[in-house]
């Protein structure tokens, strides 16, 4: 029990000594799919680098972020397909003479 407490204290000290852990991330506009995917990738890297988190906590957080990334990619693919269909349907309505 004492060893576990000492280990947790070392993790907390490590966290507090790390300069990047205390800096605030800069605000980032999320206007495109790539912006969202870049943010998710950055957050996955931050979770992996977190010294205070247990492996199972990291796995849960990464799984959640991966699920969001998957939905973003799926929605992007669907939006591209809808756009292509609209373009084809627009050409059918306005046949060239």
N, C-alpha and C positions, 0 to 999 in steps of 0.2 A: 504494500500500500504506500509506503514512504517512497519507494522507487518510482511509482507511478506519479505521485505528486511532484517529485523532483523533475521527472521528465516533462510534465506539463509546464512547470515553471521555466524550464529551459526553452521550451517552445514559445512561451509568452515573451521571455526576454529576447529571444531571437527575432520575434515579430516586432517588438518595440525598437530594436536596434537597427532594423532594416529601414533605410530612408524611403524607399519607394512604397513601403506599406502605409506610410502616413500621408502621402501626397494624394490630392484629389485628382481624379481623371478629368481631362478637359471635356467640356461639353461637345457633343458630336451630333450633327444633324443626320437623321436616318431618312434619307430621301430615296435611296435605291436599294434593290435587293442586295447588291454587293456591300453597301454600307452596313446592312444588318448582319450579313455573314461575317464581315470583318470584325464587327463588335462581338459577335458570338465566339469567333476564334480567339479574340483577345481575352475574353472571359474564361474560356476553357484553359488557356495558358495560365491565367491568374489562379484558377482553382488548382491546377496541377502544381503550381509553385508554392501554394499555401503551406507553410511549415506546421501550422497549428491544427490543421484538419486531419481527421482520421481517414484512412483509405476508403472506408465504406461511405463516408460523407462526401469525399471527392468523387467517388463513382456515381453516387446519386445525383450530385450537381452536374457532372459531365453528361450523364444520361438525359437529364432534363434539358440541358442546353443543346444536346444533339437532336432531341425530339423537336425542339423549336427550329433548329436549322433545317431539319428534314421537311417540316411543314412550309418553311419559307421557300425552299427549293421547289417543292411540289406546286405551291401557289404560283411561283414564277413561271414554271413550265406551262401550267394551265393558262396563265395570262398570255403567254406567247402564242399558244395554240388558238386562243380566242381571237387574238389580234390577227393572226393569219386567216382564220375563217371569215372574219369581218372584211378583210381585204378582198378575199375571193368573192364573197357575196356582193360587195360593192362593185366589183368588176362586172358581175352578172347583171346587175340592175342598170348599169350604164355601159351598154355595148358600144364599142368604137365603130363609127361608120366606115 
